[in-house]
């Protein structure tokens, strides 16, 4: 069975052929279910249960003369073998690997001990219910991983490429950049590329969690995992198979369980100390009463010790806590939110302040030129031609807006000494004269005088200077994403403070913040200013999440307690640095991610309290001789099953 509680932080998890991790209960064991059906998994338990039931009927109701002595022992041994033998093998394997005090060792000595004192039905029952618990665990983990498996199955192994106009099938990993893929209707794209066909519609649910068709036009980027919905399309490959965005997403998800939450790590360490203590206490319960109790019976005190061992098994904690976190990661994947580790679920649950970038995060990042306001002393068309040529050197959304407004780039414009000044804009020499295009801080830096007050204009302004003279400005507007208002409302409902940081001018940032109800807003910030602002907020002892999408956001994403990247439009640098990636660029996934973190943490603590409370009560009863092996079975397997059922609830929750 694949499980999710192996602690190997900072190491690459071992993966099977599908990229999934094997599980070891801290002792390198792995229940391999392969392609077994539920019936096959439960079959050993069904055999044992049937034989146990018949044995109990013969023992307590029919009471035949022949069902005694060796025959009775043999009957219960046969009932024990289907469920007991695999566990005893695991215990032996653990001991060989240096981990003596495993849960299998506890179960082994408890059940073998029960046989030694003649409590055969109890011995079979304990192992039977323990095995049933393990099967339920296998099923629960499989379901928790199902969302990730759907991601892993998205990319086709083979693609059809066009060689000399003829279709040819190749392994996706062997396709070179620049080759042309032919994609039929209903086929999945195997590699990232650029659409060559005039138009095509794609189902992007593998990447975004959204099944709404996304129509692309010629020249736009299409990604591996997208499904072509209509006519035959052609795509030029722009990234190798291993470098596609989906490859990075899969790698993140596969490695997520290697990053353990503090609660998970504590429980693992606790179990390693707790289990040997329990074994020695059980020995004490058996031996010490000999010196203090007058009518000491070895068999009675051994029975109490065995009950104590069964109750003490830390299965409920070892199973349910990692399963709870994995459930949280799976729930996030289903909604297009990728957590790079269960530790970030814990941090998100504590977030009290969300700091966000404006452009591309809260807004669409699609700018449009609203107005061109140049002085009459300059030739408007000529200056626009110069600006268009210079902005072609930048990948900023503003550059795209100017290009769309000004039209085709005039390649006859000779640009020299082109320089991009971070947080300011661009400069170059055109016809031996200096051209400046950027914000008004750029003009201040080069001591260009201007006769307007930029702060009074509630638009993004692109200032222009040529030949050391102020030419004028372009106004550019960006539209707010449709679900931003809902995002802010939900964050307020969660009592999370909001702050917007932007390199855009303060008046624009403040206008957007006031419109949306964002509590704090700061504009005219350079990348280093954003870093300082986040440091200030962190100094107030608040857990801070930063949400960004651009390259200049990467330092702030890394600095925050939890960095959230917008994955679709976001830069690779930010996605690499981030702890959480929102695949579809919808801000409403921010409060959803926080809520998943809170619900996961709540479920984990419910399981911890449940397990410790029940076990504490039954331990006292067991040591006092009041609880029997049957109560012990409930305290161990029953609590483990309840905890598993509670942990998988997160998969069905609506966020």
N, C-alpha and C positions, 0 to 999 in steps of 0.2 A: 504494500500500500504506500502510496506517496503521501507523506505528511509534511507539516510545515513548521516543525519546531527544532531544526538543527541549527545550532549556534556556530556560524562560521563567519562572523563579521569581518569585513575588510578582505575577504577572500572570494575568489570566483566560485560560485556554487557548482557542484557537480551536476551535470545535466544528462538527461537521456536523449534519445535520438530526436525528440521533439523539442528539446530545449528546456524541459522541465527539470526541476530539482528533485533528486532523491532525498529521502528524509531519514535522519537517524535520531533516535531518542537520546541523544548525547552518547550513544554507544554504538554508533555506526550500523545499526540494524535498519533494514528497509523491508517493509511488507510490499512485495511486488504483486499487484493485482493484475498486471498485464491487461489483457482484454477480457477478464473474467466478468460474467454477468453477476447480478445481485444474488441469483439463486446459487451459483457456484461458490460465491463468497460465504453464503450462509450455510451451505451444505454440511460442513463438519459440525457446526453448532446444532443443526437440525438432527443429525445422527445422534450426537451426544444427548440432546434434549429428549429424544424419543426413548433411548435406552435408560436415561435417568428416570423418566416418568414411569416406565415399566418397572424399574427397580423399586421406586417408592411405593407403587401399587402393591408389588409382591411383598415388600417389607412391612407395610403398615395396614394393608387391607386383606389381601388374599392369605398371606402368611403360610405358604406351603412348607412342608418339612424339608424339602430338598434345597430351598433357597437359604443356605447357611454356609458358614465356614469358607472353604476355598471357592466354591461356586459363586457365592455372594461377592467375594472379593474380586474374582475374575470378571464377573458381570460389570461391576463398577469401574474396574480397570479398563475394560473395553470401551465403556462410556467415556472414560477420561482421555483416552489416547487421541481421538480426533482433534480435541481442543487443547489438550495439555502438552502433547509432544512438540508442536511448533513453538510454544512458549518456553519449554525447557531447552529447546535448541537455541533459542534467542538468548536465554540466560547463560548457557555454556559459551556461546559466541561472545557475549559481553565480558565474561570472566577472562576469556582468552585475550581480549583486547584491553584488559587492565581495568575494566569498569565492573567491579564485583557487585556493588550495591545498586543494581538496576531494578526497575519495577518488575521485570521478569523474574529476577532472583527472589523478590518479595513474594510474588505469586507462586513461584515454584516451591519455596520452603513451606509456605502456608498450606498449600494443597497436599504436598507430599506428607507434611506433618499431620494433616487431618487423616490421611490414609493410615499413618503409623499408629494413631490412637483409635482407629476403627470408625471414624466419622466419614465413611465413604460418600454418602450422598452430598454432604457439605463440601467435601473436597472436589467432587465433580461439578457441583453447582457454582462454586467460586470461579473455577476455571472457565466454565461454560459462559457465565455472564460477563466475565472479563473479555473473552473472545468475541462475544456479541458486541460489546462496547468497541472493540478494535475494528470490527467490520463497519459499524456505524460511523466510526471516525474516518475510515477509508472513503465511505460514500460522501460524508460531509466535506472532506478535503477535495474530493473530485468535483463536487458541485461548486465549491468555492473557487476552484481553478477554471471552471468552464468558460468564464468570460475571457480569461487570458488565452485559453485554447482556441477560442474563436478568432482571436487576433493572430495567433500563431499559424492558423490555417489560411490566412488571407492571400499570401503570395503564391502564385503558381510556380512550380519548379521549372517549367518550360515556357518559352515565348516564341511567337512567330515573327521572324525578321524578314525584311525584303533585301535580297541580294540580287543585283542586276534586274530588279523588277519582279523577281520570282520569290514566292514565300518559302521560307526554310525554317524548320523547328530547331531551336537551340536550347541548351540548359541556360536558365536565367543568369547564373553566376559567370557564364563565359561570354556574355554579350558585352561588347565594347562601347565606350562612350562615343556618340555620334552615329551609331547604327539606327536604322528605322524599324520600329516595331509596328506590325499590323495587328490591330485589335478589333476582333469581331464583336457583334452585339452580344452582351451577356458575359463576355470574357473579363477576367481581372487583369489589371496592368501589373507586370512583374517588376518594373524598374521605374524610377523617377525620370521624367522627361518633359519635353516641350511639344505642345500639340501642333501638328502640321496641317491637320484638316481645318476647314473653315470654322466648324462648330461641332461640339459633341457634348452630350449630357452624361454625367457620371453619378453613380451612387457612392457617396464618400463615407458611409457608416463605419467602415473599418478604421478610419482615421479620426473621425469626429464624433462618433456615436449618433450622428444625425442621418436619417435615411432619406431626407428630402433631396431630390435630384439637384445637382449643381452643374449648370451649363457653362462650359468653357469655350473661349474663342481662340482662333489661331494665334500662336505665340505665347499663350498662357501656360503656366506650369501645371502638370498633372503628376500625381504621386502614386507610387506602388501601393496596391491594395484597393485602388478605385476600380469600380465595375462600369464598363461601357454599356450604356443603356439603349443606344439606337443604332445608327448606321456604322459601317466599317470605318475605323479611324486610324490615322497614322501618327505615331509619336516618335520624336527623335530623343534618344537616350542622353541624359545630361549627368547621370551619376551612376557609379558602379553599384552592383547588387548589394554589396556589404555597406555601402555609404548612403543607401536610400533612407528617407525619413522614417519609413516603417521599420527598417532594420534597427534604427536607433531607439524607436519606441519599444520594440520587442526586447531589445537588450536591457532597457531600463526596467521593464516589467519582470523579466526573468531574474534580474539581480535584486529586485526589490526586497525579497525576504532575507537577503544577506544582511541588510541594515536592520538590526533588531531594536525594538522599542525598549526603554529602560525597564519597564514592568516585566517584559519578556525575559530580559537578561537577568533580572533579579530572581525571577521564579526558577530559572535554570540553575543559578548559583545556589539558591535556597534548596532545591531538590537534591543537589549533590551533597550538601551537608546534612540535610534532613533525613534522607533515607538510611545512611549508616547509623545515625543516632537512634532511629526507630528500631533497627535490628538489635542494637545493644540493649535498648529498653525492653524489647521482647524477651531477650535472654534473661534480663533482670527480673521480669515478671514471672518467668518460669522458675528461676533458681532462688532468688532472695527470700520469698515467703517461707522456704524450708527452715530458715533461721528464726522466723518470728511467728509462724502460725502453728498451733498445736496439732490440728487434724490435717496436716499438709498431705495433699494427694497430687503426685506429680502429673497425672493425666489431666486433672482439672485445671491446674495452672498452665500446663502446656497449651490446653485448648484456649484459655484466655489469651495467652501470648499469640497464638495463631490468629485469633479474632482481631487482636490488636494490630498484627501485621497487615491483614487484609484491609482493615479500615484505613491504615496509614498510607497506603499506596498513593503517590501523588499524581495518579493518572489524570484526574479531573483538571488539575492545574496545567500539567505538562501538555495535555491535549488541547484544552479549550482556549487557552490564552493565545497561543500562536494562531489557532484557527480563527479566533475573533479578529486578530489583526489582518490575517490573510483575507478574511471576509470583507474587511474594510477596503483593502487594496482591490479586491475583485469588484466590489460595488462601485468604486471609483472608475475602474476600467470600463464598466458597463455604461457609465455616464460620460465617457470621454475625458476623464481626469486620471492622470498617471502619477501615482505616488512612488518616489524612488526608494522608499523604505518605510517600514512600519513605525520607525521612530518619528517620522514627519507627521503621522496621524496623531501622535501624542502631542507634538508641538502645536499643530493646528488647533487641537482641542483647547489649548491655553491662549490662543491669539486674542489680544485685546486691542490691537491697533493694525489696521490695514493701510499701508502706504501704496499709492498707485501712480504710475506714469499716466500722462494724458493721451498723447498721440499714439494711436494704434492699440491702446489698451482700453481706455474708456471711449475713445472716438474711433471711427472707421479707419482712420489713417489714409483716407482717400481725399486729397485736397483738390479744390477747384479755384481757379483764379476768378475773383469777383470783380475786381476793378484794377485798371492800370492808370496811375496818376503821375505822369511825368511832366516836368517843366517844358514850356513851349520852346526853350532855347535848344532842345535836343530833338534829334530825329527819332521818333518813337519806334518806328519799324526797325531802324538800324540798331538801336539799343536792345530791343527785344531779341534781335538776331544774335547779338553778342551774348546776352544773358542765356539764351537757349543753348548756345554752343558751350558756354562755361558750365551750366547746370548738368549737361550730359556727362560730366566727370563725376557726378555725385549720384548716390543711390537713395538719397533722402526722398520721402514722399512729395515734398515741395518741388523737387526737381521734376518729378513726373507730371505734376500739375502744370508747371510752366511749359514743359514740352508739349503737353496736350493743347495748351492755349496757343502757343507760338507756332506749332506745326513742325514740319521737317527741319532737321538741323542743317544749317548751311556749312558744309565742310570747307568752304573757302575762307572761313574766319580763322585766322592764325592766332592761336592762344600760346602764350609763352609764360614760363615761370608760374604755372598753375599751382595753387596751394590751398588746401582745405584746413581751415582754422577751427578746431573743435569748439563747438558751442557758439560759434560766431557766424561762419559762412565760408565763402570762397573768394579768392583774389587771383587775378591773372593780369598779364600785360596784353593788350590788344592794340595793334598799330602803334606800339611803343608808348601807349598810355595805360595807366593803371585802371582796372575795372574791379569794383567791389560789389558783391552781391551777398546779402545775408541779413542779419538783424541790425538794429541800430547800435548795438554794442560794437559791432564791427566798424561802423563809421566812427564811433568814439575812439576806438583803438587806433585808427589811422588819422585821427584829428580832422575829420571831415565835418564841417559845420552844416546844420540843417535848420530849417525855419518852421518845423511842425512839432507838436507834442504827441509822440507815439502813444503814450499811455492813455490818451483820450479816445483812441480809435479801438473799438472792440472787435478787432479782427487780427489774425496773424498778418504781420507786415513784413514784406521783403524789401529792404532798403537797397537802393542802387546809387553808386557813385562812379563817375567816369572822369578821368583826367583831373582828379583831385576836387571835383565839384559834385554837389548833391544833385542827382538827376530826378529823384522822386521815389515812389514806392508802388508795389503791387499789394493788393489785399487778397488774402487767401483764407478760405473757410473750410472747416472739416466738420462733418456731421457726427453727432453723438450716437453710439450704438443703441439699438432699439431696447435692449434689456438692461441698460445702465441704471435707470431709475429704480427698477425692481431690485437690482443688486444692492444699491445704497439703502433702500427700505429694509431689505432682509438683514443687512449688516447692522443697521440701527436696532432691529428687533433682537439681534443676538448681543446687543450692548457692546458692539465693536466700534471703536473710533475710526474715522476715515480722514485721510490726508492725501491731497493730490500734489505731486511734484512735476514740474515741466520746465523744459528749456524755452517754451513759448513765452510770450510777453505776459506780464503779471495780470494786465487787465483782461486778457482773453481767458486765462486760467481761472481768475476770480469769477468771471462771468459764468463759465461752465460749472464751477463749484457751487455758486449760488443757485443756479438753475436746478441742480441735482440734489442739493441739500448736503453736500460734502462739507464736513466741519472746518477743515483747514486747507488752504491752498497757497502754494508758493510758485511763482513763475520766474522767468529770466535766470534759470539755474543752469550752471555748467555741470558736467558729470561729477566733478569733485564736490560741488555744492550739494548735490543730491546725497552723496555719501555722508557729508557732514550733518545734513538734516536728519538722516536715519540714525546717525550716532547720537544726536540730541534726544531723539524719541526713545532710543534704547536706554539712554542714561536715566530716564524716568522709570526704570525697572518695569517696562512693559514688553510683553512678547510681541514682536513685530513681524508681520508678513509684508513682503514687498512684491507688487505685481508689475511686471514690465515685459517689453517685447523687443526692444532695440539693442544693438551692440553696446551702446553707451549705458544701458541698464545693467549689464553683467556685473560690474563691481558692487552695485547696491543690492542686487539679487544675492550675491555671495555673502554680503555683510549681514543681511537680515537673518532673523531666527529661522524663518522659512521663506525661501524664494519661490515665487510662482511665475512661470513663464507662459505667455500665450503662444501655443505651439504652431498654429497654422501660418500666421503672418510673421511670427517671431524669428529672430536670428538664431542660427545654430549655436553661437557663443552663449546666448542667454539660456537656451534650452539645456545646454551642457552644464551650466552653472546652477540652474534651478533645481529645487528639491521636489517641486510639483509642476507638472506640465498640463495645461488646459489645451486640449487638441483642437477645439473648434473656435477658439478666440472669443467665446461668449463670457462676458464678465459675471453673469449670473451663476457661473460655476464656482466663483470664489466663495460665496456663502455656503454653497452646496458642499464644497470640499471641507470647510470648517465644520459643517454639520455632520459630515461622515466621520470626521475625526472625533467629534464630541460623542456621537452614538457608539463608535467603536470603543472608546475609552469607558463609556458607561457600561457596556456589555462585559468588557474585560473585568471591571471591578465588581460587577454583579456576580460573575463566576468565581472570583477570588473569595468574596464574602460568603457565597453559598457553600463553596467547598470547605473553607476553614470552619464555618459555623457547624455544619452537619458533622464533619469529622471530629471536631472537638467534643461535641455532645456524645457521639457514639464511642469515641475513644475512652471517655470516662466510664461509660456504661460497660464497655468491653473489659477494661482493666478490673472493674468491680464485679465481673462475672454475671452482669445482668443481660448484656447484649450477646446474642448467639451469632453463629457464622452467617445466618440469614440477614440479620441487621447489618452485619459487616459488609455483605455483598451490596446492600442498598447504599451504604455510606461510601463505598468505592465505585462500583459500576453504575449504580443508580444516579449518583451525583454527577459522574462523568457524562452519562447520557443526557441528563438535564442541562449540563453546562454546554454540551455540543449543540443541543437543540436551541439553546439561547444564543450561542455564537452564530449559528447560521441564519438567525432572524434578520441580520443586517442585509442579507442578500435580497430579502423581500421588502425591505423598507422603501418608502418613497421619500425623496429628499427635496 
